Amino acid sequence: MTITLRKRKCKDGMESLILDYYFPKAGKKRIREKLDLYIYSSPKTAKEKSHNKKTLLLAESIKSKKFLEIQHEEHGFSHLIKDNLDKNFITYFSEQTDKKYNESSGNYGNWDSVLKHLIKFNGDVVLFKDVNSKWLEDFKYYLKHTARTKSNQPLSQNSCYSYFNKVKACLREAVREGIITYNPAVEVKGFKQGESEKEFLTLDELKKVSKTECEIPILKQAFIFSALTGLRWSDIQKLVWKEVQFSEEQGHYIRFKQKKTNGYQTHPIPEQAYKLLGEREEDEERVFKGLRYSAWSNLKLQQWVMKAGISKTITFHCARHTYATLQLTFGTDIYTVSKLLGHKELKTTQVYAQIINQKKVDAANAIPDINL
């Protein structure tokens, strides 16, 4: 048995979509099912092209669903699928979350956050048969208008984008495993990814904060170390002395396992960053003893920056942004910067290049009008 998606031209410049069923075992029987879906024959505008893309995606999804339904009926599996529909989606999502723990702690944290929001939204029992397009739209509304962060702030656009995508990914996996035959998420438009503003310190500002006293000295030490090396908070906080190494060929470097990606990285560090670490201790001792994440430390970080005469809103992660922009400003190529930051994809690093280009444009237009 095969199912083919076909197009039939209409009089108004549109094409209707049809599913063509072919059953060779039933005497080469053919059945055609007209879908209530239409696309533009010759799309000209971006809107028309987008419409065609989404409609064809939906049609392909319906085609896959129909194929699986027929296969299950032919082989006597339909009752198993019906049984699965009475299973708890939240339990399944929790199982998928647990799988992420050994893959990437950063990704696991995201999945775990979504799980907590799912339970807040609809309790800890939601049957697969109730996870439909309306349920997904309601969850979208919850993320956008009701959900709150630990500090009781609304979720950012990017958090909404990321969290909803986790639910969609879970449903795709359920289809792949044969738990459900159709992914209702294909009918629901996701969130657009927001433009994340990457605040950073200039070289002069970094010099200012390095000369300014901070109420939590270890926080200042770690922030400047991050600005000089590009290491994430999670990797600095767990850094132990055995990971700080030296060789004649490359000087001081850190050999560590990234907490976010679980990938190993050999990361050279400049001499001024190494001097920040102080006297070497036992291999298993933490380098930044007493460094802890809390709302209190975030407040003290911002107060320290303001004390240096800088009005920007700065978090610890801005030190990593500072490192990236300084490297690009002083001529390091973007591929090398990407490797130093531990990015898996170059496009993640290109955001910083865009910041530098904008700074060049601003600088080019900084000269006042000379009234030519």
C-alpha positions in Angstrom: 0.0 0.0 0.0 1.2 3.5 -0.9 -0.1 7.0 -0.3 0.9 9.8 -2.6 0.2 13.5 -2.1 -1.0 15.0 -5.4 -2.0 18.4 -6.6 -5.0 19.4 -8.8 -5.2 22.8 -10.4 -8.2 25.0 -9.7 -9.7 27.8 -11.7 -8.6 30.6 -9.4 -4.8 30.1 -9.6 -4.8 27.7 -6.6 -4.1 24.0 -6.4 -6.1 21.6 -4.2 -4.2 18.8 -2.3 -5.3 15.2 -2.7 -4.2 11.9 -1.1 -4.0 9.1 -3.6 -4.2 5.6 -1.9 -3.0 2.6 -3.9 -3.8 -1.0 -2.6 -2.0 -3.6 -4.8 -3.3 -6.5 -2.7 -6.9 -5.5 -3.3 -6.8 -5.9 -7.0 -4.8 -2.6 -7.6 -7.5 -0.6 -6.0 -7.2 3.2 -5.9 -8.9 5.7 -3.6 -8.6 9.4 -3.7 -9.3 11.7 -0.8 -9.6 15.4 -1.3 -8.1 17.4 1.6 -9.6 20.7 2.4 -6.2 22.3 1.8 -5.1 24.7 -1.0 -1.8 26.2 -2.2 -0.8 28.9 -4.7 0.1 27.5 -8.1 2.8 30.2 -8.7 3.5 31.8 -5.3 5.0 35.3 -5.8 5.1 37.0 -2.5 6.8 35.9 0.7 3.3 35.5 2.3 2.2 33.1 -0.5 5.4 31.1 -0.3 5.1 30.8 3.5 1.5 29.7 3.1 2.5 27.0 0.6 5.3 25.8 2.9 3.1 25.5 6.0 0.2 23.9 4.1 2.4 21.3 2.4 3.9 20.5 5.8 0.5 19.9 7.2 -0.5 17.8 4.3 2.6 15.6 4.6 1.8 15.2 8.3 -1.8 14.1 7.5 -0.4 11.7 4.9 1.9 10.1 7.5 -0.9 9.8 10.0 -3.2 8.1 7.5 -0.4 5.7 6.5 0.3 4.6 10.1 -3.4 4.2 10.8 -3.9 1.9 7.9 -0.7 0.0 8.7 -1.9 -0.5 12.3 -5.3 -1.7 11.1 -3.8 -4.2 8.7 -1.5 -5.7 11.3 -3.9 -5.5 14.2 -2.1 -2.8 16.2 -4.9 -0.3 16.4 -6.0 -1.4 19.9 -2.4 -0.8 21.1 -2.5 2.8 19.9 -5.9 3.3 21.5 -4.4 2.0 24.8 -1.5 4.5 24.4 -3.9 7.4 24.2 -4.9 6.7 27.8 -1.3 6.9 29.0 -0.1 10.0 30.9 1.8 12.5 28.7 3.3 14.1 31.7 4.9 10.8 32.8 6.2 10.3 29.3 7.6 13.9 29.2 9.3 13.2 32.6 10.9 10.1 31.2 12.2 12.0 28.2 13.6 14.7 30.6 15.5 12.0 32.6 17.1 10.8 29.3 18.6 14.3 28.8 20.4 14.2 32.2 23.3 12.1 30.8 23.3 13.9 27.5 23.7 17.6 28.6 23.1 19.2 32.0 22.2 22.5 30.3 19.6 20.8 28.1 18.3 18.7 31.0 17.7 21.9 33.0 15.6 23.3 30.2 13.5 20.1 29.9 13.1 20.0 33.7 11.8 23.6 33.7 9.3 22.8 31.0 8.1 19.8 33.1 7.5 22.0 36.1 5.5 24.4 33.9 3.5 21.6 32.4 2.5 20.5 35.9 1.7 24.1 37.0 -0.4 24.5 33.8 -2.5 21.3 33.9 -1.5 19.1 36.8 0.6 15.9 36.8 -1.9 13.8 34.8 -2.6 14.7 31.2 -3.7 11.9 28.9 -2.2 11.7 25.4 -5.7 11.8 23.9 -6.2 15.2 25.5 -3.0 16.6 24.0 -4.5 18.2 20.9 -4.1 21.5 19.1 -6.4 23.4 21.5 -4.5 22.0 24.5 -1.2 23.2 22.9 -2.7 26.6 22.1 -3.7 26.9 25.8 -0.2 25.9 26.9 1.2 28.6 24.6 -1.1 31.2 26.2 0.1 30.0 29.7 3.7 30.4 28.8 3.2 33.9 27.3 0.8 35.4 29.9 0.9 33.3 33.1 4.2 31.5 33.6 6.8 33.1 35.9 10.5 32.7 36.5 12.0 31.9 39.9 12.3 35.6 40.5 8.6 36.1 39.6 9.2 37.7 36.2 7.4 36.8 33.0 9.1 34.4 30.7 11.3 36.0 28.0 10.4 35.5 24.3 13.3 33.1 23.9 12.2 31.0 27.0 8.7 30.7 25.5 10.3 29.7 22.2 12.6 27.1 23.8 10.0 25.6 26.2 7.3 25.2 23.6 9.8 23.5 21.3 10.6 21.0 24.0 6.9 19.9 24.1 6.9 19.7 20.3 10.1 17.6 20.3 8.6 15.2 22.9 5.5 14.7 20.7 7.7 14.0 17.7 9.5 11.4 19.7 6.2 9.8 20.8 5.3 9.5 17.1 8.7 8.0 16.3 8.2 5.4 19.1 4.8 4.5 17.8 3.0 5.7 21.0 0.8 8.1 18.9 0.3 8.2 15.1 -0.1 11.9 14.7 1.7 14.9 16.2 -0.9 17.6 16.9 1.9 20.2 17.2 2.1 20.4 13.4 -1.2 22.3 13.5 0.1 24.9 16.0 2.3 27.8 15.2 5.2 28.1 17.6 6.8 31.2 19.1 9.2 33.3 17.1 12.7 33.3 18.5 13.5 36.7 20.0 16.5 38.8 19.4 18.6 38.4 22.5 20.4 41.6 23.6 24.0 40.7 24.6 25.2 43.4 27.0 28.9 43.6 27.5 31.7 45.8 28.9 34.1 47.7 26.8 37.8 47.4 27.5 37.8 50.7 29.4 34.8 49.6 31.4 36.5 46.3 32.2 39.5 48.2 33.5 37.2 50.4 35.6 35.5 47.4 37.4 38.8 45.7 37.9 40.0 48.7 39.9 36.7 49.0 41.9 36.2 47.2 45.2 33.4 44.6 45.3 31.5 43.6 48.4 32.0 39.9 47.4 35.7 39.7 46.3 35.4 36.1 45.0 32.6 37.3 42.7 34.7 40.1 41.3 37.6 37.6 40.8 35.4 35.1 39.0 33.7 37.8 36.8 37.0 39.2 35.6 38.4 35.7 35.0 35.4 35.0 32.8 35.8 38.2 30.9 39.5 37.2 30.2 38.8 33.6 29.3 35.1 33.4 28.1 34.3 30.5 30.5 30.7 30.1 31.6 29.6 30.5 35.2 28.8 26.8 35.5 32.4 25.9 34.4 34.0 28.5 36.6 32.0 27.5 39.7 33.0 23.8 39.4 36.6 24.4 38.3 39.2 22.4 40.3 42.9 22.8 40.4 43.8 19.6 38.5 42.0 21.1 35.5 44.4 24.1 35.5 47.5 22.9 33.6 50.7 24.1 32.0 52.8 23.1 29.1 55.9 24.7 27.5 54.2 24.8 24.1 51.0 26.7 25.1 51.5 28.0 28.6 48.7 27.8 31.0 45.4 26.2 29.9 42.3 24.5 31.3 41.4 21.0 30.4 37.7 20.6 31.4 34.3 19.1 30.6 31.8 21.7 29.7 28.8 21.4 32.0 26.3 22.7 29.4 27.4 20.6 26.4 29.3 17.7 28.1 32.1 18.2 25.6 35.7 18.2 26.7 37.7 21.4 25.9 41.3 22.4 26.1 41.1 26.2 26.7 44.3 28.4 26.8 44.2 31.2 29.3 46.3 34.4 29.3 48.8 35.0 32.0 46.9 37.8 33.6 43.9 35.5 34.0 46.1 32.8 35.6 47.5 35.4 38.1 43.9 36.0 39.3 43.7 32.4 40.6 46.2 32.9 43.4 48.2 30.1 45.1 47.8 26.7 43.8 46.1 24.1 46.1 45.3 20.4 46.0 44.1 18.9 42.7 40.5 18.3 43.9 40.1 21.7 45.6 37.9 24.2 43.9 39.6 27.2 42.5 36.9 29.7 43.3 35.9 28.6 46.8 32.7 30.2 48.1 31.4 31.2 44.7 27.7 30.7 44.8 24.7 31.7 42.6 22.0 33.7 44.4 19.8 36.8 44.0 22.0 38.4 46.6 25.2 37.9 44.6 23.5 39.2 41.4 22.5 42.3 43.3 26.1 42.8 44.6 27.4 42.3 41.1 25.2 45.1 39.7 26.1 47.4 42.6 29.8 46.8 42.0 29.4 47.7 38.3 27.4 50.8 39.2 30.1 51.8 41.8 32.6 51.8 38.9 30.4 54.4 37.2 28.8 52.0 34.6 25.0 52.3 34.2 24.5 49.1 32.1 22.5 46.2 33.4 25.2 43.5 33.9 24.8 39.9 34.9 27.6 37.3 35.3 27.0 36.0 31.8 27.9 39.4 30.4 31.5 38.6 31.2 31.4 35.9 28.5 29.8 38.4 26.1 32.7 40.8 27.0 35.3 38.2 26.2 33.7 37.5 22.8 33.4 41.1 21.7 36.9 42.0 22.9 38.4 39.1 21.0 36.6 40.1 17.8 37.4 43.8 18.3 41.1 43.1 18.6 41.2 41.0 15.4 40.7 37.3 16.4 38.8 35.6 13.5 35.3 34.4 14.2 36.1 30.7 13.7 38.7 30.8 16.5 36.4 32.8 18.8 33.7 30.2 18.2 36.1 27.4 19.3 37.3 29.4 22.3 33.6 29.9 23.4 32.9 26.2 22.9 30.1 26.9 20.5 28.9 23.9 18.4 27.7 26.1 15.6 29.4 29.1 14.0 26.0 30.9 13.7 25.9 31.2 17.5 29.1 33.2 17.5 28.0 35.4 14.5 25.7 37.4 16.9 28.8 38.9 18.4 30.2 39.8 15.0 27.0 41.7 14.2 27.5 43.7 17.4 31.0 44.6 16.3 29.8 45.6 12.9 27.2 47.9 14.4 29.8 49.5 16.6 31.9 50.2 13.5 28.8 51.8 11.8 28.2 53.9 15.0 31.9 54.9 15.0 31.8 55.9 11.3 28.9 58.2 12.0 30.3 59.7 15.2 32.1 62.7 13.6 29.9 65.8 13.8 28.6 67.5 10.7 31.4 69.8 9.4 29.0 71.8 7.2 30.5 71.1 3.8 
